[in-house]
Amino acid sequence: MKRIAPALTLFFLGPFVAEFLLGNLPITALPALIVLAPMYGGGALLIRESVRRVGRGWPSILVLGLAYAVLEEAFTTQTLFNPNYLKLNLHLLDHAYIPWLGMGAWWTIFVLTLHVVWSIGVSIALAEGLVPDRETTPWLARRGLVVTAMLFGLGIVITTAMTLHGDRYLAPVGKLVSAGVVVAALVGLALWMPRRAEGGSAGVPSPWAVGGAGLVAGSAFLVVPPSWNWWAVLSYLALFTVTVTLVWRWSSNRGRWTRMHRLALAGGAALAYAWHAFPQPPVLPAAPAVDLAGNTIFAIVLLIILAVAARRIARQER
């Protein structure tokens, strides 16, 4: 059991971060973890194991995270194309709408980023931080990898069926084929992209500063209002440029960029989710007191995970 414990942790950490820490689901919906784990957790675990088995690193994880995001939002929920998702009148595609694509630039960037950074990136970083001695080694044998793939497929089928039960919308075939080509191209890029070269002499700030940068960047992304339309899109692109440039420069210095820095970056982004959950109303009805209590408990759970991971990393580095 101890051997696969990190895999089980990530399997349930994925949906916890993606839906509960974000504030989408209240604590009363916690049993839904069982239903959500195959898709969210299975996807994150499958990505992590695939990348570690071929000896690739975080660039490959994030590219596969983007493939996962397109797969979920183009095929499973179809929010990239559905003008009225689940008949909720959310107007997701109205902001920075692109007529010739039939898609909304704001929503596309927003929802894909949520999955790449938080559902996949943060979940994997937190799980790996809890086992620093096994951070870059596979956690599953081949049989476990096959089971994970089957669970992930089952999760996609269940989520798609639930979506179609609430909304019979089907995207045009041309859009689905194009999305499938994008997913395949991203998978190929992630698994065959060259390994990042060693070296780099850029200065690296303290883990606390890196964590603060992750918190600021994550918070800035979450508070940009969709009503800004194309200005929101430009704000995202500017934020991405600055954040990616800084993290790329810092992490290029392998001598100073440590496990603690990676945990701090993920922890800062996760804390942005945690505070944002308080003003955000959940998608399922819940009494204000229950919602407040749930968000508080989820934030405390995150702090405990960060504290345990930081202690284990410090012990490992000593």
Rosetta silent file (secondary structure, phi, psi, omega in degrees, C-alpha in Angstrom):
SEQUENCE: MKRIAPALTLFFLGPFVAEFLLGNLPITALPALIVLAPMYGGGALLIRESVRRVGRGWPSILVLGLAYAVLEEAFTTQTLFNPNYLKLNLHLLDHAYIPWLGMGAWWTIFVLTLHVVWSIGVSIALAEGLVPDRETTPWLARRGLVVTAMLFGLGIVITTAMTLHGDRYLAPVGKLVSAGVVVAALVGLALWMPRRAEGGSAGVPSPWAVGGAGLVAGSAFLVVPPSWNWWAVLSYLALFTVTVTLVWRWSSNRGRWTRMHRLALAGGAALAYAWHAFPQPPVLPAAPAVDLAGNTIFAIVLLIILAVAARRIARQER
SCORE:     score description
SCORE:     0.000 S_00000001
   1 L     0.000  -38.462 -179.243    0.000    0.000    0.000 S_00000001
   2 L   -62.168  -31.133 -177.414    2.862    2.364    0.831 S_00000001
   3 L   -66.668  -37.911 -177.438    4.242    1.896   -2.680 S_00000001
   4 L  -101.371    4.698 -178.915    1.122    3.212   -4.421 S_00000001
   5 H   -56.623  -42.823  178.151    0.140    5.741   -1.719 S_00000001
   6 H   -60.750  -37.349  179.217    1.465    8.731   -3.743 S_00000001
   7 H   -65.658  -43.044  178.122   -0.607    7.613   -6.749 S_00000001
   8 H   -64.572  -37.300  177.690   -3.757    7.324   -4.633 S_00000001
   9 H   -60.386  -48.727 -179.855   -3.038   10.758   -3.140 S_00000001
  10 H   -65.503  -35.059 -178.791   -2.842   12.354   -6.576 S_00000001
  11 H   -58.109  -37.982 -179.772   -5.930   10.433   -7.727 S_00000001
  12 H   -98.162  -19.547  177.845   -8.065   12.235   -5.138 S_00000001
  13 H   -70.191  -32.665  179.961   -6.035   15.430   -4.940 S_00000001
  14 H   -55.919  -57.618  179.495   -6.867   16.216   -8.585 S_00000001
  15 H   -68.220  -29.671  177.915  -10.633   16.671   -8.101 S_00000001
  16 H   -60.700  -48.384  179.523  -10.108   18.242   -4.670 S_00000001
  17 H   -68.095  -46.472 -171.704   -8.037   21.062   -6.159 S_00000001
  18 H   -64.962  -37.568 -172.447  -10.053   21.366   -9.374 S_00000001
  19 H  -116.854  -40.297 -174.076  -13.536   21.618   -7.881 S_00000001
  20 H   -87.884  -47.140  178.476  -13.521   21.952   -4.085 S_00000001
  21 H   -64.336  -34.202  177.020  -10.517   24.176   -3.392 S_00000001
  22 L   -65.288  -29.481 -178.096  -11.666   26.440   -6.235 S_00000001
  23 L   100.844    4.901  178.852  -15.055   26.810   -4.561 S_00000001
  24 L   -66.698  -39.230 -177.335  -17.123   25.301   -7.370 S_00000001
  25 L  -118.118  136.423  178.552  -18.510   22.569   -5.112 S_00000001
  26 L   -78.620  170.402 -177.365  -19.483   22.934   -1.444 S_00000001
  27 H   -65.334  -23.434  177.976  -18.410   20.541    1.266 S_00000001
  28 H   -67.117  -18.642  179.267  -21.842   18.875    1.158 S_00000001
  29 H   -95.667   13.979 -176.058  -20.875   17.551   -2.298 S_00000001
  30 H   -56.841  -34.112  176.233  -17.703   15.886   -1.008 S_00000001
  31 H   -58.609  -19.567  178.618  -18.978   12.371   -1.899 S_00000001
  32 H   -66.052  -11.760  175.149  -18.748   13.502   -5.540 S_00000001
  33 H   -53.931  -36.562 -178.223  -14.992   13.008   -5.203 S_00000001
  34 H   -63.996  -38.372 -179.144  -15.610    9.348   -6.031 S_00000001
  35 H   -77.839  -36.666 -175.748  -17.281   10.282   -9.314 S_00000001
  36 H   -81.391  -26.022 -174.087  -14.850   13.070  -10.221 S_00000001
  37 H   -59.839  -42.199 -179.099  -11.631   11.258   -9.303 S_00000001
  38 H   -56.855  -39.752 -179.159  -11.438    8.947  -12.371 S_00000001
  39 H   -80.520  -56.269 -177.394  -11.390   11.878  -14.794 S_00000001
  40 H   -68.024  -57.883 -177.706   -9.509   14.555  -12.819 S_00000001
  41 H   -68.194  -40.175  178.189   -7.282   12.337  -10.716 S_00000001
  42 H   -63.158  -40.644  178.325   -6.937    9.661  -13.366 S_00000001
  43 H   -64.731  -46.135 -179.932   -5.934   12.269  -15.929 S_00000001
  44 H   -63.218  -42.167 -179.378   -3.374   13.907  -13.643 S_00000001
  45 H   -67.637  -40.762  178.824   -1.918   10.531  -12.630 S_00000001
  46 H   -63.385  -40.883  177.725   -1.762    9.288  -16.221 S_00000001
  47 H   -64.288  -48.072 -177.249    0.050   12.466  -17.277 S_00000001
  48 H   -61.809  -46.232 -178.372    2.487   12.304  -14.390 S_00000001
  49 H   -66.864  -39.898 -179.499    3.328    8.623  -14.882 S_00000001
  50 H   -63.089  -43.907 -178.323    3.709    8.956  -18.663 S_00000001
  51 H   -68.152  -44.793 -178.419    6.111   11.885  -18.357 S_00000001
  52 H   -67.740  -30.563  179.531    8.218   10.343  -15.607 S_00000001
  53 H   -69.146  -31.967 -179.876    8.491    7.038  -17.472 S_00000001
  54 L   -96.354    7.204  174.558   10.026    8.700  -20.544 S_00000001
  55 L    73.913   22.749  177.537   12.327   10.873  -18.461 S_00000001
  56 L   -93.593  178.200 -175.218   10.752   14.209  -19.346 S_00000001
  57 L  -126.692 -150.347 -172.630   10.003   17.073  -16.957 S_00000001
  58 H   -64.900  -35.206  174.792    7.606   19.882  -16.213 S_00000001
  59 H   -56.395  -41.057  178.874    7.329   21.332  -19.741 S_00000001
  60 H   -67.582  -38.517  178.193    5.978   17.965  -20.897 S_00000001
  61 H   -60.175  -44.434 -176.908    3.602   17.773  -17.920 S_00000001
  62 H   -71.571  -34.822  176.728    2.125   21.178  -18.733 S_00000001
  63 H   -66.722  -41.794  175.148    1.785   20.444  -22.456 S_00000001
  64 H   -66.240  -31.910  174.157   -0.043   17.209  -21.626 S_00000001
  65 H   -61.426  -37.528  176.914   -2.114   19.247  -19.176 S_00000001
  66 H   -67.754  -39.110  176.061   -3.185   21.406  -22.102 S_00000001
  67 H   -60.897  -42.804  177.105   -4.092   18.274  -24.085 S_00000001
  68 H   -60.277  -44.194 -177.511   -6.191   17.125  -21.111 S_00000001
  69 H   -61.763  -44.258  178.743   -7.873   20.532  -20.919 S_00000001
  70 H   -64.684  -41.977  179.336   -8.842   20.500  -24.604 S_00000001
  71 H   -59.069  -46.807 -178.084  -10.094   16.914  -24.295 S_00000001
  72 H   -67.752  -48.147 -171.586  -12.346   17.740  -21.355 S_00000001
  73 H   -82.739  -19.553  177.834  -13.700   21.060  -22.546 S_00000001
  74 H   -92.065  -35.334 -174.666  -14.076   20.178  -26.240 S_00000001
  75 H  -108.839  -45.885 -173.315  -15.459   16.636  -25.934 S_00000001
  76 H   -76.954  -51.832  178.698  -16.621   15.915  -22.380 S_00000001
  77 L  -101.026  -24.097 -179.520  -18.344   19.158  -21.432 S_00000001
  78 L    60.387   25.063 -179.192  -18.154   20.892  -24.859 S_00000001
  79 L   -67.561  -21.162  178.913  -18.003   24.285  -23.138 S_00000001
  80 L   -66.360  -22.566 -174.161  -15.573   25.551  -25.788 S_00000001
  81 L  -120.326  -24.231 -173.875  -18.375   25.354  -28.358 S_00000001
  82 L   -76.497  116.255 -178.458  -21.721   25.275  -26.509 S_00000001
  83 L   -70.386  -15.038  179.163  -23.282   28.775  -26.497 S_00000001
  84 L  -145.362   73.903 -174.270  -25.506   27.896  -23.524 S_00000001
  85 H   -57.553  123.881  179.088  -23.803   25.217  -21.446 S_00000001
  86 H    54.271   23.207  179.053  -26.344   23.097  -19.509 S_00000001
  87 H    57.505   33.590 -176.836  -28.940   25.788  -20.278 S_00000001
  88 L   -93.586   -3.527 -179.851  -27.537   27.888  -17.419 S_00000001
  89 L    54.900   44.786 -179.591  -27.408   31.151  -19.394 S_00000001
  90 L   -85.229  -17.022  178.792  -23.801   31.757  -18.355 S_00000001
  91 L    55.390   44.784 -175.802  -22.896   33.406  -21.692 S_00000001
  92 L   -64.998  -32.847 -175.147  -19.438   31.867  -21.560 S_00000001
  93 L   -91.036   -4.453 -174.863  -18.699   32.422  -25.240 S_00000001
  94 L   -70.746  -29.658 -173.815  -19.959   36.007  -25.449 S_00000001
  95 L   -82.925  122.993 -177.044  -16.791   37.623  -24.145 S_00000001
  96 L    54.576   50.293 -177.230  -14.205   38.267  -26.886 S_00000001
  97 E   -69.320  139.038  177.768  -16.292   36.151  -29.258 S_00000001
  98 E  -113.440  100.264 -172.700  -14.623   34.901  -32.456 S_00000001
  99 L   -57.779  -42.946 -174.869  -17.414   34.432  -35.051 S_00000001
 100 L   -71.407  -16.641  174.317  -15.478   32.349  -37.590 S_00000001
 101 L  -100.774  -20.354 -174.770  -14.530   29.865  -34.876 S_00000001
 102 L    66.274   33.267 -176.909  -17.779   30.035  -32.934 S_00000001
 103 E  -134.111  158.337  175.847  -15.722   30.257  -29.736 S_00000001
 104 E  -101.811  122.715 -177.795  -15.076   32.806  -27.014 S_00000001
 105 H   -62.899  -40.406 -179.059  -11.420   33.804  -26.631 S_00000001
 106 H   -62.149  -51.631 -176.348  -11.869   34.757  -22.974 S_00000001
 107 H   -64.884  -39.864 -179.779  -13.510   31.495  -21.925 S_00000001
 108 H   -58.703  -49.599 -179.856  -11.119   29.353  -23.976 S_00000001
 109 H   -65.926  -42.899 -175.910   -8.047   30.883  -22.344 S_00000001
 110 H   -62.548  -54.148 -172.764   -9.633   30.985  -18.899 S_00000001
 111 H   -72.337  -35.993  177.744  -10.873   27.408  -18.650 S_00000001
 112 H   -65.585  -37.172  178.224   -7.850   25.822  -20.355 S_00000001
 113 H   -66.446  -39.672  177.368   -5.552   27.684  -17.950 S_00000001
 114 H   -54.685  -43.974 -178.104   -7.540   26.463  -14.950 S_00000001
 115 H   -72.466  -46.538 -176.361   -6.894   22.880  -15.998 S_00000001
 116 H   -62.095  -50.213 -173.818   -3.243   23.269  -17.055 S_00000001
 117 H   -77.243  -50.353 -170.780   -2.115   25.236  -14.002 S_00000001
 118 H   -96.381  -56.500 -176.161   -4.364   23.968  -11.223 S_00000001
 119 H   -58.012  -39.337 -177.373   -6.136   20.712  -12.127 S_00000001
 120 H  -102.714  -60.236 -172.744   -2.916   19.189  -13.483 S_00000001
 121 H   -61.103  -54.866 -177.952    0.133   21.277  -12.538 S_00000001
 122 H   -64.459  -42.416 -179.081   -0.667   22.176   -8.934 S_00000001
 123 H   -60.383  -45.576 -179.907   -2.128   18.744   -8.143 S_00000001
 124 H   -66.734  -43.104 -178.995    0.968   16.929   -9.409 S_00000001
 125 H   -62.060  -41.282  178.790    3.373   19.360   -7.713 S_00000001
 126 H   -66.373  -44.145 -179.456    1.646   18.953   -4.343 S_00000001
 127 H   -64.072  -42.414  179.034    1.550   15.157   -4.624 S_00000001
 128 H   -68.746  -32.062  177.857    5.227   14.977   -5.614 S_00000001
 129 H   -64.525  -26.173  179.111    6.132   17.371   -2.812 S_00000001
 130 L   -75.827  -17.876  179.076    4.747   14.887   -0.309 S_00000001
 131 L  -132.745   68.551 -174.584    7.222   12.219   -1.487 S_00000001
 132 H   -60.751  -26.336  179.057   10.424   14.125   -2.405 S_00000001
 133 H   -74.862  -13.229  178.818   12.498   10.944   -2.487 S_00000001
 134 H  -123.585   27.187 -172.118   10.249    9.600   -5.278 S_00000001
 135 L   -60.613  -40.954 -174.474    9.583   12.896   -7.014 S_00000001
 136 L  -112.657   11.113  179.159   10.786   11.910  -10.500 S_00000001
 137 L  -104.864  150.421  177.816   10.332    8.138  -10.424 S_00000001
 138 L   -61.490  144.874  179.369    7.227    6.245  -11.596 S_00000001
 139 L   -99.727  -16.648 -174.248    4.776    5.336   -8.851 S_00000001
 140 L  -120.615  146.822  168.990    2.919    2.610  -10.727 S_00000001
 141 L   -76.633  176.692 -177.045    3.890   -0.634  -12.396 S_00000001
 142 H   -59.735  -39.191  179.676    2.665   -1.307  -15.931 S_00000001
 143 H   -63.462  -41.483  177.898   -0.519   -2.944  -14.633 S_00000001
 144 H   -63.622  -35.567  177.775   -1.269    0.084  -12.489 S_00000001
 145 H   -65.734  -39.816  177.720   -0.772    2.343  -15.491 S_00000001
 146 H   -64.498  -43.381  178.850   -3.267    0.295  -17.505 S_00000001
 147 H   -61.899  -41.464  178.778   -5.802    0.456  -14.661 S_00000001
 148 H   -61.501  -43.592  178.690   -5.310    4.237  -14.436 S_00000001
 149 H   -62.008  -39.891  178.972   -5.920    4.615  -18.173 S_00000001
 150 H   -66.575  -41.578  178.158   -9.101    2.543  -17.890 S_00000001
 151 H   -64.423  -40.391  177.808  -10.333    4.621  -14.962 S_00000001
 152 H   -61.333  -44.974  176.739   -9.582    7.810  -16.866 S_00000001
 153 H   -60.971  -41.551  177.664  -11.579    6.527  -19.844 S_00000001
 154 H   -62.713  -41.145  178.954  -14.437    5.561  -17.528 S_00000001
 155 H   -62.003  -39.569  177.983  -14.347    9.023  -15.968 S_00000001
 156 H   -64.284  -43.976 -179.949  -14.620   10.655  -19.373 S_00000001
 157 H   -62.106  -45.835 -178.374  -17.577    8.441  -20.311 S_00000001
 158 H   -63.437  -46.999 -178.388  -19.393    9.155  -17.028 S_00000001
 159 H   -65.021  -40.309  178.159  -18.809   12.906  -17.191 S_00000001
 160 H   -63.519  -43.091  179.234  -19.849   13.064  -20.852 S_00000001
 161 H   -62.875  -40.656  178.901  -23.023   11.093  -20.119 S_00000001
 162 H   -64.864  -40.158  178.985  -23.872   13.407  -17.213 S_00000001
 163 H   -64.435  -46.651 -179.041  -23.338   16.457  -19.418 S_00000001
 164 H   -67.260  -27.812  176.066  -25.497   15.088  -22.241 S_00000001
 165 H   -65.135  -34.987  179.918  -28.199   14.174  -19.730 S_00000001
 166 H   -90.205  -18.498 -176.836  -28.472   17.828  -18.763 S_00000001
 167 L  -156.602  116.678 -175.297  -27.895   19.286  -22.222 S_00000001
 168 L   -81.958   11.650 -178.528  -28.279   17.420  -25.524 S_00000001
 169 L   -61.502  135.616  173.385  -26.000   19.868  -27.354 S_00000001
 170 L  -127.625  125.418 -179.319  -23.522   18.250  -29.775 S_00000001
 171 L   -67.291  153.106  176.320  -20.752   20.323  -31.335 S_00000001
 172 L   -56.995  147.021 -177.255  -20.328   20.241  -35.141 S_00000001
 173 H   -57.825  -40.829 -178.774  -18.191   17.364  -36.378 S_00000001
 174 H   -58.398  -39.645  179.062  -15.638   19.724  -37.891 S_00000001
 175 H   -68.554  -39.962  179.962  -14.954   21.333  -34.523 S_00000001
 176 H   -67.387  -39.988  177.836  -14.602   17.987  -32.782 S_00000001
 177 H   -63.647  -44.061  178.694  -12.216   16.688  -35.437 S_00000001
 178 H   -60.935  -42.011  178.229  -10.115   19.849  -35.155 S_00000001
 179 H   -64.164  -38.387  177.948  -10.019   19.492  -31.374 S_00000001
 180 H   -63.584  -38.901  177.181   -8.959   15.869  -31.733 S_00000001
 181 H   -63.829  -40.925  179.331   -6.086   16.883  -34.012 S_00000001
 182 H   -62.943  -44.864  179.354   -4.986   19.484  -31.439 S_00000001
 183 H   -60.627  -46.578 -179.486   -5.036   16.895  -28.620 S_00000001
 184 H   -62.046  -41.419 -179.709   -3.013   14.407  -30.686 S_00000001
 185 H   -64.973  -40.547  179.841   -0.470   17.081  -31.660 S_00000001
 186 H   -66.601  -39.789  177.763   -0.042   18.181  -28.044 S_00000001
 187 H   -62.613  -45.304  178.305    0.483   14.602  -26.851 S_00000001
 188 H   -61.833  -42.976  179.116    3.104   14.048  -29.519 S_00000001
 189 H   -62.053  -43.838 -176.061    4.855   17.302  -28.674 S_00000001
 190 H   -64.863  -40.713 -173.494    4.909   16.548  -24.934 S_00000001
 191 H   -87.191  -15.779 -178.851    6.352   13.042  -25.199 S_00000001
 192 H  -120.272    4.899  176.607    8.904   13.736  -27.922 S_00000001
 193 L   -68.287  146.472 -176.952   10.020   17.277  -27.139 S_00000001
 194 L   -64.113  149.140  176.105   13.752   17.498  -26.324 S_00000001
 195 L   -65.455  146.892 -179.229   14.860   17.388  -22.726 S_00000001
 196 L   -71.277  134.926 -177.308   15.690   20.731  -21.230 S_00000001
 197 L   -70.119  148.467  175.783   19.429   21.454  -21.217 S_00000001
 198 L   -72.565  163.147  175.031   21.290   21.743  -17.936 S_00000001
 199 L   112.846 -168.807 -177.551   22.825   25.020  -16.865 S_00000001
 200 L   108.140  135.375 -177.003   21.694   28.576  -16.330 S_00000001
 201 L  -126.124   16.326 -179.144   23.042   31.230  -14.020 S_00000001
 202 L   -65.097  146.661  175.943   19.982   33.394  -13.388 S_00000001
 203 L   -66.642  144.733 -179.545   19.426   34.525   -9.830 S_00000001
 204 L  -121.171  121.589  178.261   16.786   32.609   -7.905 S_00000001
 205 L   -70.518  176.130  179.903   14.794   34.305   -5.127 S_00000001
 206 L   -68.181  158.475  175.665   13.885   32.544   -1.901 S_00000001
 207 H   -55.512  -35.248  178.092   11.064   29.968   -1.862 S_00000001
 208 H   -62.019  -42.071  179.175    8.945   32.475    0.060 S_00000001
 209 H   -67.216  -39.668  178.064    9.362   35.031   -2.740 S_00000001
 210 H   -64.458  -42.402  176.870    8.583   32.403   -5.381 S_00000001
 211 H   -61.991  -40.413  176.669    5.484   31.372   -3.456 S_00000001
 212 H   -62.611  -39.216  178.021    4.420   35.006   -3.220 S_00000001
 213 H   -64.351  -40.221  177.176    4.871   35.373   -6.969 S_00000001
 214 H   -63.538  -39.507  178.215    2.691   32.293   -7.535 S_00000001
 215 H   -66.131  -43.921 -179.304    0.007   33.718   -5.255 S_00000001
 216 H   -66.009  -46.859 -178.576    0.052   37.119   -6.975 S_00000001
 217 H   -63.505  -45.086  179.082    0.035   35.655  -10.498 S_00000001
 218 H   -63.686  -41.175  179.573   -2.739   33.173   -9.675 S_00000001
 219 H   -66.032  -42.857  179.790   -4.834   35.821   -7.948 S_00000001
 220 H   -60.495  -41.242  179.494   -4.374   38.289  -10.811 S_00000001
 221 H   -63.121  -41.878 -174.172   -5.544   35.673  -13.292 S_00000001
 222 H   -73.582  -23.181 -174.717   -8.647   34.817  -11.259 S_00000001
 223 H   -97.681   -5.545  177.177   -9.818   38.403  -10.716 S_00000001
 224 L   -64.583  120.839 -176.408   -9.655   39.650  -14.320 S_00000001
 225 L   -76.234  137.379  178.936  -13.331   40.298  -15.152 S_00000001
 226 H   -63.199  -22.304  179.827  -14.687   38.696  -18.344 S_00000001
 227 H   -64.537  -12.979  175.696  -16.522   41.951  -19.098 S_00000001
 228 H   -73.011  -12.378  178.318  -13.161   43.371  -20.192 S_00000001
 229 L    53.041 -120.315 -176.075  -13.551   41.163  -23.280 S_00000001
 230 H   -66.513  -25.252  174.248  -10.446   41.528  -25.478 S_00000001
 231 H   -66.832  -33.289  175.126   -8.717   43.564  -22.770 S_00000001
 232 H   -64.952  -42.337  178.417   -9.111   40.527  -20.519 S_00000001
 233 H   -61.686  -45.165  178.625   -7.470   38.373  -23.198 S_00000001
 234 H   -63.909  -36.439  177.325   -4.582   40.841  -23.516 S_00000001
 235 H   -63.664  -42.115  177.134   -4.244   40.914  -19.722 S_00000001
 236 H   -60.996  -46.658 -177.751   -3.965   37.130  -19.660 S_00000001
 237 H   -62.335  -40.034  177.736   -1.337   37.116  -22.402 S_00000001
 238 H   -65.331  -42.549  179.252    0.726   39.748  -20.586 S_00000001
 239 H   -63.577  -42.702  178.159    0.449   37.827  -17.323 S_00000001
 240 H   -60.623  -44.075 -177.187    1.477   34.579  -19.044 S_00000001
 241 H   -60.402  -47.564 -178.480    4.478   36.253  -20.663 S_00000001
 242 H   -66.101  -47.535 -176.155    5.795   37.666  -17.396 S_00000001
 243 H   -64.842  -48.068 -178.779    5.114   34.546  -15.320 S_00000001
 244 H   -63.339  -40.892  179.686    6.521   32.035  -17.821 S_00000001
 245 H   -61.503  -47.040 -179.251    9.616   34.157  -18.415 S_00000001
 246 H   -63.791  -48.581 -177.600   10.374   34.476  -14.694 S_00000001
 247 H   -65.475  -38.397  178.534    9.762   30.817  -13.863 S_00000001
 248 H   -62.532  -44.037  179.301   11.750   29.668  -16.899 S_00000001
 249 H   -65.509  -46.282 -179.155   14.718   31.832  -15.880 S_00000001
 250 H   -62.421  -47.529 -174.616   14.593   30.786  -12.236 S_00000001
 251 H   -73.644  -13.734  178.107   14.213   27.074  -12.947 S_00000001
 252 H   -70.934  -21.292  177.985   17.051   27.114  -15.493 S_00000001
 253 L   -88.208   86.660 -174.272   19.500   27.497  -12.601 S_00000001
 254 L   -64.161  -22.416 -178.889   19.449   23.863  -11.489 S_00000001
 255 L   -73.932  -27.471 -176.742   21.925   24.538   -8.719 S_00000001
 256 L  -112.767  -21.674  178.017   19.666   26.970   -6.891 S_00000001
 257 L   -81.774  113.433 -170.885   16.161   26.012   -8.063 S_00000001
 258 L  -114.032  176.910  174.379   15.129   23.349   -5.555 S_00000001
 259 H   -58.062  -36.474 -178.665   12.204   21.118   -4.655 S_00000001
 260 H   -65.028  -35.271  176.843   11.187   23.756   -2.121 S_00000001
 261 H   -65.220  -42.655  179.170   10.907   26.368   -4.872 S_00000001
 262 H   -63.228  -43.234  177.947    8.634   24.090   -6.912 S_00000001
 263 H   -63.146  -41.466 -179.283    6.443   23.426   -3.887 S_00000001
 264 H   -63.227  -42.233  179.523    6.313   27.140   -3.072 S_00000001
 265 H   -62.542  -47.239  178.376    5.249   28.046   -6.615 S_00000001
 266 H   -65.161  -39.583 -179.983    2.479   25.439   -6.614 S_00000001
 267 H   -64.075  -39.650  177.608    1.479   26.382   -3.072 S_00000001
 268 H   -62.558  -44.109  178.139    1.139   30.054   -3.984 S_00000001
 269 H   -63.783  -40.504  179.463   -1.098   29.203   -6.931 S_00000001
 270 H   -64.697  -37.668  178.183   -3.161   26.846   -4.743 S_00000001
 271 H   -65.652  -30.320  175.121   -3.607   29.562   -2.117 S_00000001
 272 H   -62.607  -42.206  174.005   -5.016   31.822   -4.836 S_00000001
 273 H   -59.861  -44.737 -174.118   -7.696   29.182   -5.393 S_00000001
 274 H   -61.094  -46.726 -178.762   -8.283   28.910   -1.644 S_00000001
 275 H   -73.235  -33.540 -178.355   -9.000   32.596   -1.030 S_00000001
 276 H   -66.754  -22.064 -179.824  -10.961   32.954   -4.279 S_00000001
 277 L   -66.094  -27.965 -175.446  -13.356   30.236   -3.093 S_00000001
 278 L   -67.825  -47.720  177.843  -14.750   32.489   -0.351 S_00000001
 279 L   -80.754  -12.872 -177.074  -16.351   35.192   -2.543 S_00000001
 280 L   -85.913  125.131  176.744  -17.273   32.721   -5.301 S_00000001
 281 L   -73.249  140.465  179.083  -20.729   31.138   -4.997 S_00000001
 282 L   -71.267  157.964 -179.451  -20.744   27.360   -5.539 S_00000001
 283 L   -76.033  -21.651  174.196  -22.520   25.886   -8.546 S_00000001
 284 L  -103.035  141.776 -177.154  -24.583   23.688   -6.225 S_00000001
 285 L   -62.848  138.018  177.238  -26.841   25.346   -3.635 S_00000001
 286 L  -154.976  143.095  177.783  -25.458   25.536   -0.107 S_00000001
 287 L   -61.372  144.283 -178.509  -26.282   27.630    2.939 S_00000001
 288 H   -53.053  -40.985 -179.376  -23.824   30.540    3.380 S_00000001
 289 H   -66.085  -39.250  179.212  -22.612   29.174    6.715 S_00000001
 290 H   -66.604  -43.195  179.036  -22.037   25.720    5.227 S_00000001
 291 H   -62.072  -43.198  178.969  -20.198   27.191    2.245 S_00000001
 292 H   -62.859  -44.855  179.916  -18.012   29.306    4.538 S_00000001
 293 H   -63.278  -42.521 -179.849  -17.214   26.343    6.774 S_00000001
 294 H   -63.249  -46.249  179.170  -16.379   24.157    3.806 S_00000001
 295 H   -62.512  -36.283  177.731  -14.050   26.703    2.208 S_00000001
 296 H   -65.565  -44.202  179.333  -12.316   27.179    5.559 S_00000001
 297 H   -63.755  -42.915 -179.942  -11.802   23.435    5.986 S_00000001
 298 H   -63.371  -39.555  178.225  -10.484   23.069    2.426 S_00000001
 299 H   -64.634  -40.211  178.527   -8.018   25.932    2.982 S_00000001
 300 H   -64.972  -40.846  177.194   -6.816   24.313    6.212 S_00000001
 301 H   -59.288  -43.058  177.769   -6.349   20.985    4.414 S_00000001
 302 H   -60.484  -45.513  179.654   -4.218   22.779    1.817 S_00000001
 303 H   -61.488  -37.467  177.898   -2.091   24.395    4.526 S_00000001
 304 H   -65.446  -44.313  178.203   -1.560   21.007    6.168 S_00000001
 305 H   -59.070  -45.060 -179.472   -0.483   19.480    2.845 S_00000001
 306 H   -64.755  -41.072 -179.303    1.977   22.331    2.264 S_00000001
 307 H   -65.508  -43.912  179.512    3.372   22.088    5.793 S_00000001
 308 H   -64.867  -44.313 -179.687    3.867   18.307    5.579 S_00000001
 309 H   -63.936  -42.918  179.845    5.436   18.527    2.126 S_00000001
 310 H   -62.684  -39.862  179.324    7.784   21.358    3.175 S_00000001
 311 H   -65.682  -41.827 -179.897    8.913   19.393    6.215 S_00000001
 312 H   -68.403  -38.378  178.009    9.580   16.265    4.162 S_00000001
 313 H   -65.422  -43.710  179.213   11.468   18.212    1.494 S_00000001
 314 H   -60.591  -41.050  179.209   13.601   19.945    4.130 S_00000001
 315 H   -65.921  -41.064 -179.399   14.394   16.588    5.709 S_00000001
 316 H   -65.293  -41.244 -178.384   15.237   15.072    2.314 S_00000001
 317 H   -70.338  -27.240  175.127   17.524   17.983    1.369 S_00000001
 318 L   -71.206    0.000    0.000   19.393   17.678    4.667 S_00000001
